[in-house]
């Protein structure tokens, strides 16, 4: 499904940005001139928003589509429309006041949804439904998320029988690609580089860079990131709160929430400093083309992840620690993906390796 975090009308967003800029940098005369010029160029109803794609989420600016041009319209009007759309598309989200808080809250919203799924008793009971799991608890409800940042065209699409509101944009497609790639890397959420750049420094420190890729339908080389989230070993049902309290916490967001919120810390509790240190060395070697070292370090990092999970309470279900199923469940998906990718190429970086590769699947 597609979820939209709406920032506002493009016209309003640009005007607010301009006002904030003028307060700091402009004289009163410059302010009047800038407003007059801007109003001429932006006499249209456009949107900027945060949105996402199917079980995924995407930060974007969205624009209402223009109607079809009649042949009798003057070329100057067409040029004005094109100039407006071009200017709106080139709007830098990083320049918007408060965008880091807005983006942080959008990402936290996705992570809170993840926690809510594994906290909900009615959803948890499905794992015991004999029709789905033969009564052995093998079925579980889960969700993955993908996020991107950019613009989108907003409008109604359909026929005389059914019309749906939708968003059309390469950024909506990118969010969908991020969501789909979650299954390859074995993660709950994937963020594009555009999203990561908009987040606060505190939030960025909690993200993990997984790879540098291009996706199908795009030629842009970008880093992709995740917030490590695992429900095994995280007793979300013990961390529930009243709806009123949860709403109050959301309204009073501060960056320290990334360190203090119980849901966020519980789902990331399986990530240790030792793991991050080994993983970081392995990822750097992977980018640099030293794949033998990269494979070695990523295998060591994965082993740390597995051993820590076995020593903790993550798999306290009576199974033997040597069980391959346990190792598979506790292994680090990104480490395994990169290791398998490098081994599929012979374990050595190909000639001309530039530190990135294409993700070919949608």
C-alpha positions in Angstrom: 0.0 0.0 0.0 1.0 3.6 -0.4 1.2 6.0 2.5 1.7 9.7 2.1 3.3 12.0 4.7 2.1 15.4 3.3 4.4 18.4 3.8 2.0 20.9 2.1 1.3 22.7 -1.2 4.4 23.3 -3.2 3.4 27.0 -3.4 3.1 27.2 0.4 6.3 25.3 1.0 8.3 27.5 -1.3 6.8 30.7 0.2 7.5 29.5 3.8 11.1 28.6 2.7 11.5 32.0 1.2 10.1 33.8 4.2 12.5 31.9 6.5 15.4 32.8 4.1 14.4 36.4 4.0 14.3 36.7 7.8 18.0 35.8 7.8 19.4 37.1 4.6 17.2 39.6 2.9 16.2 43.2 3.3 12.5 44.3 3.4 12.8 45.5 -0.3 14.3 42.2 -1.4 11.5 40.4 0.4 8.8 42.2 -1.5 10.5 41.7 -4.9 11.0 38.0 -4.2 7.4 37.4 -3.2 6.1 39.2 -6.3 8.3 37.2 -8.7 7.5 33.9 -6.9 3.8 34.5 -7.1 4.0 35.0 -10.9 5.8 31.7 -11.3 3.8 29.6 -8.9 0.1 30.4 -9.7 -0.7 26.7 -9.5 -2.0 24.1 -7.0 0.9 21.8 -6.2 1.9 19.7 -3.3 4.9 18.6 -1.3 4.5 15.5 0.8 6.1 12.5 2.4 4.7 9.3 0.8 5.4 5.7 0.5 4.8 2.6 -1.6 3.1 -0.7 -0.9 3.9 -1.8 2.6 6.5 0.9 2.2 7.0 4.6 2.7 8.5 7.4 0.7 9.2 11.0 1.4 8.3 13.1 -1.5 7.0 16.3 -2.9 3.8 15.7 -4.9 2.2 17.8 -7.6 -1.3 17.9 -9.0 -1.1 17.1 -12.7 -1.9 19.8 -15.2 -5.0 19.3 -17.5 -4.5 18.6 -21.2 -3.4 21.6 -23.1 -5.7 23.0 -25.8 -4.3 24.0 -29.1 -5.7 27.5 -28.7 -3.7 28.2 -25.5 -0.8 30.5 -25.8 2.8 29.2 -25.7 3.6 31.6 -22.9 1.0 29.9 -20.7 2.5 26.5 -21.5 6.0 27.8 -20.7 4.8 29.2 -17.4 3.4 25.8 -16.5 6.6 24.0 -17.5 8.7 26.6 -15.5 6.5 26.0 -12.5 6.8 22.2 -12.7 10.6 22.4 -13.2 11.0 24.8 -10.3 8.9 22.6 -8.0 10.8 19.4 -9.0 14.1 21.1 -8.3 13.0 22.2 -4.8 15.6 20.9 -2.3 13.8 19.2 0.6 17.0 19.6 2.7 16.5 23.4 2.6 13.1 23.2 4.3 13.0 24.3 8.0 12.2 21.4 10.3 12.6 18.7 7.6 14.9 16.6 9.8 12.2 16.4 12.5 9.5 15.7 9.9 11.6 12.9 8.4 12.6 11.4 11.7 9.0 11.2 12.7 8.0 9.5 9.4 10.7 6.8 9.9 9.7 6.3 13.5 6.1 5.9 12.4 7.1 3.0 10.3 9.1 1.4 13.1 6.3 1.9 15.5 4.0 0.1 13.0 6.4 -2.8 13.0 6.4 -2.9 16.8 2.6 -2.7 16.8 2.2 -5.7 14.5 4.2 -7.8 16.9 2.5 -6.4 20.0 -1.1 -6.9 18.8 -2.5 -10.0 20.6 -5.1 -10.7 17.9 -2.3 -10.8 15.2 -0.1 -12.9 17.4 -2.9 -15.5 17.8 -2.8 -16.2 14.1 0.4 -18.1 14.6 -1.6 -20.6 16.6 -4.3 -21.0 14.0 -4.3 -24.6 12.9 -5.5 -23.7 9.4 -2.4 -21.6 8.8 0.4 -23.2 10.9 -0.8 -26.7 11.7 -0.8 -25.6 15.3 3.0 -25.3 15.6 3.3 -21.6 15.4 5.2 -21.4 12.1 2.9 -18.7 10.7 3.4 -15.0 11.6 2.1 -11.7 10.3 4.9 -9.3 9.3 5.5 -6.2 7.2 8.4 -4.6 5.4 8.9 -0.9 4.5 10.7 1.1 1.8 11.2 4.8 1.8 12.4 7.4 -0.7 12.3 11.2 -0.9 11.3 13.5 -3.8 8.4 14.8 -5.8 5.3 13.2 -7.1 2.3 14.1 -9.3 -1.0 13.7 -7.5 -4.2 13.0 -9.3 -7.2 10.7 -9.9 -6.7 7.7 -12.2 -9.4 5.3 -13.3 -12.5 5.1 -15.4 -16.2 6.1 -15.2 -16.7 3.1 -13.0 -13.9 3.5 -10.5 -11.5 6.4 -9.7 -8.7 6.2 -7.3 -6.3 8.9 -6.0 -2.7 8.0 -6.7 0.8 9.4 -6.9 3.0 9.1 -10.0 6.7 9.7 -9.7 10.1 7.9 -10.0 10.3 8.5 -6.2 7.2 6.4 -5.6 8.7 3.7 -7.8 12.0 4.0 -5.8 10.1 3.5 -2.5 8.6 0.3 -4.0 12.1 -0.9 -5.1 13.4 -0.3 -1.6 10.5 -2.3 -0.2 11.1 -5.2 -2.6 14.9 -5.2 -1.8 14.1 -5.8 1.9 13.7 -9.5 1.2 17.1 -9.7 -0.5 18.9 -8.1 2.4 16.7 -9.7 5.0 15.7 -6.5 6.7 12.5 -4.9 7.9 13.0 -1.4 6.4 15.2 0.1 3.7 15.8 3.8 3.3 17.2 5.5 0.2 20.1 7.9 0.5 17.7 10.8 -0.1 15.8 9.9 3.1 19.0 9.4 5.1 20.3 12.8 4.1 17.1 14.4 5.5 17.3 12.8 8.9 18.8 14.3 12.1 22.4 13.5 13.1 21.1 11.4 16.0 18.9 9.3 13.7 21.7 8.9 11.2 23.9 7.4 13.9 21.4 4.6 14.3 21.2 3.7 10.7 23.4 1.1 9.0 24.7 1.4 5.4 24.1 -1.8 3.6 25.2 -1.3 0.1 25.7 1.0 -2.9 23.4 0.2 -5.8 21.2 1.2 -8.7 17.7 -0.1 -9.0 15.7 -1.1 -12.0 14.4 1.9 -13.8 17.0 4.3 -12.4 20.6 5.0 -13.2 21.4 6.8 -10.0 24.0 5.2 -7.8 23.1 5.6 -4.2 23.7 4.1 -0.8 20.9 2.3 1.0 20.3 2.1 4.7 18.4 0.2 7.3 17.4 0.6 10.9 18.0 -2.8 12.4 14.7 -4.1 13.6 14.1 -7.6 14.9 11.0 -8.9 16.8 12.7 -12.0 18.2 13.7 -11.3 21.7 11.8 -8.0 21.8 8.8 -8.2 24.1 6.8 -5.4 22.5 3.6 -6.5 24.3 5.3 -5.5 27.6 6.0 -2.1 26.3 2.5 -1.1 25.3 1.0 2.2 26.3 -2.3 4.0 26.1 -3.2 5.6 22.8 -3.3 9.0 24.6 0.2 8.6 25.9 1.5 7.4 22.5 0.0 10.5 20.8 1.5 12.8 23.4 5.0 11.2 22.9 4.6 11.6 19.1 3.7 15.3 19.5 6.6 15.9 21.8 9.3 14.3 19.6 12.9 15.1 20.4 16.0 13.5 18.8 16.8 11.8 22.1 13.9 9.5 21.4 16.2 7.4 19.3 18.2 6.6 22.4 15.3 6.4 25.0 12.2 5.0 23.3 11.6 1.5 24.5 10.3 0.1 21.2 13.2 1.5 19.2 15.8 0.2 21.6 14.2 -3.2 22.0 14.0 -4.0 18.3 17.6 -3.0 17.8 18.9 -4.7 21.0 20.6 -7.5 19.0 23.1 -5.1 17.4 26.3 -4.8 19.4 29.4 -2.5 19.1 31.6 -5.5 18.3 29.3 -6.5 15.4 29.2 -2.9 14.0 33.0 -2.7 14.2 33.6 -5.9 12.2 30.8 -5.1 9.8 32.1 -1.6 9.1 35.6 -3.0 8.2 34.0 -5.6 6.0 31.8 -3.1 4.2 34.7 -0.7 3.5 36.8 -3.6 2.1 33.8 -4.5 -0.1 33.6 -1.0 -1.5 37.4 -0.8 -1.9 37.4 -4.1 -3.9 39.3 -6.1 -1.3 36.7 -8.9 -1.4 38.8 -11.5 0.4 39.1 -9.3 3.5 35.5 -8.2 3.1 34.2 -11.8 3.1 36.3 -12.7 6.1 35.1 -9.7 8.1 31.5 -10.0 7.2 31.6 -13.7 8.1 33.1 -12.7 11.5 30.4 -10.0 12.0 27.7 -12.5 11.2 29.1 -15.0 13.6 29.0 -12.3 16.3 25.4 -11.7 15.6 24.5 -15.4 15.8 26.5 -16.1 19.0 25.1 -13.1 20.8 21.5 -14.1 19.9 22.1 -17.7 21.1 23.7 -16.5 24.4 20.8 -14.1 25.0 17.1 -14.8 25.2 16.3 -14.4 21.5 15.9 -18.1 20.9 14.8 -19.3 24.3 12.5 -22.0 22.9 14.2 -25.2 23.9 15.9 -25.9 20.6 19.6 -27.0 20.4 22.0 -24.1 19.8 23.6 -26.1 17.0 20.3 -26.2 15.1 20.8 -24.8 11.6 17.3 -23.3 11.7 18.4 -21.2 14.7 21.5 -20.0 13.0 19.4 -19.1 10.0 16.9 -17.1 12.0 19.6 -15.2 14.0 22.0 -14.6 11.1 22.5 -11.1 9.7 20.7 -10.8 6.4 22.9 -8.0 4.9 26.1 -9.8 5.8 24.8 -13.0 4.1 23.7 -11.1 1.0 27.0 -9.3 0.5 29.0 -12.5 1.1 26.8 -14.5 -1.3 27.1 -11.7 -3.9 30.9 -11.6 -3.7 31.2 -15.4 -3.8 28.9 -15.5 -6.9 31.5 -13.4 -8.6 34.3 -15.7 -7.7 35.2 -14.0 -4.4 37.2 -11.3 -6.2 36.1 -7.9 -7.3 35.7 -7.7 -11.1 37.9 -5.5 -13.2 36.7 -1.9 -13.1 34.8 -2.4 -9.8 33.5 1.0 -8.7 32.0 0.0 -5.4 28.4 -0.5 -6.6 26.2 -2.9 -8.4 22.7 -3.0 -9.9 19.7 -4.5 -8.2 18.0 -6.2 -11.2 14.8 -7.4 -9.6 11.8 -5.2 -8.9 
